Amino acid sequence: MNIQKKNYWIDLLMVLSFFINAISGIIIWLLYSPGGHARSVKFLWVYKYQWKIIHIWSGFLLIIFVLIHILLHKKWIMQMTKNIFLKKPNN
């Protein structure tokens, strides 16, 4: 698989895990009171504890995909950092 396809798939998985994490977090925040015992309440056929599991695992996946993304772009990040911080002023 060429580098462009790897980047595409990693970025797509990163975005999907971000949206799953964000949506599950909003659902937990809006629909379930903090410390409440709403285990029997379902939203979109999913219980509160299941939303929490979805939220946690999508967060772990997001971290993994971000780390892979950074590793794939390590050379570019290093070069841009050098260009920005070691830039000589124009005389």
Residue pairs with C-beta under 8 A, 6 or more apart in sequence:
3 72
6 72
7 69
7 72
10 65
10 68
10 69
10 72
11 69
13 61
13 65
14 62
14 65
14 66
14 69
17 58
17 59
17 61
17 62
17 65
18 62
20 54
20 58
21 55
21 58
21 59
21 62
24 51
24 52
24 54
24 55
24 58
25 55
27 43
27 44
27 51
28 48
28 51
28 52
28 55
31 38
31 41
31 43
31 48
32 38
32 41
32 48
32 51
38 48
39 47
39 48
39 49
40 47
41 47
41 48
43 51
46 54
70 77
